[in-house]
């Protein structure tokens, strides 16, 4: 009986010894780890932690490449339509600027009771000669009271009342038949129209039919804006 009790005590003592050795070993490992961390600058540890956190929340290279490819495809498909929309908006602004000045010239002629002309002008002060080479309304124009109705600034009483600068892009604005000046008489009629109507066609460069706009002016002095395929607009 005594020997059996002695054996149990021996086994218990050995267990406590093993526990003690393990505790000492764990304690030594913890102390060694703390000592190692104390040797590493805080900024380095923070960067490593941040990197690990970033990797956990980031994207893989494959996901990034696939996303970029999808975006590139969408941009390629949408670019032509977006470009056409921009061109249409620009030509509408340019056409409206001429229409507004035509209406202004006509109303001024009626109000003043004397002719008012609008002509192609590249310097904002004089009219270009009426020729096919100068049939370029995109270079700008001026509105002036034309006392003698000659279509030119040839009188001391002729005064420029409005001017429009050249278009900033490469769009062309050409009248058919050739016309570099339009004159409204005191009744608001457009004089000098050989065919009774003049059509000014605005084209983009290169030509985009969806953005093409025309201004048709008849002998009565009325003007109408047309899209490509309407009337004589092409």
Secondary structure, DSSP 8 states (H G I E B T S, - for coil): -HHHHHHHHHHHHHHHHHHHHHHHHHHHHHHHHHHHHHHS-HHHHHHHHHHHHHHHHS--HHHHHHHHHHHHHHHHHHHHHHHHHHHHHHHHHHHHHHHHHHHHHHHHHHHHTS-EEEEE-SSSSS---SSGGG--GGG-EEEEE-TT--SSS-STT-EEEEEE---SSS-EEEEES--SEEEE-TTS-EE--TTSEEEEEEE-SS--GGG-EEEEEETTS-EEEEETTSTT--
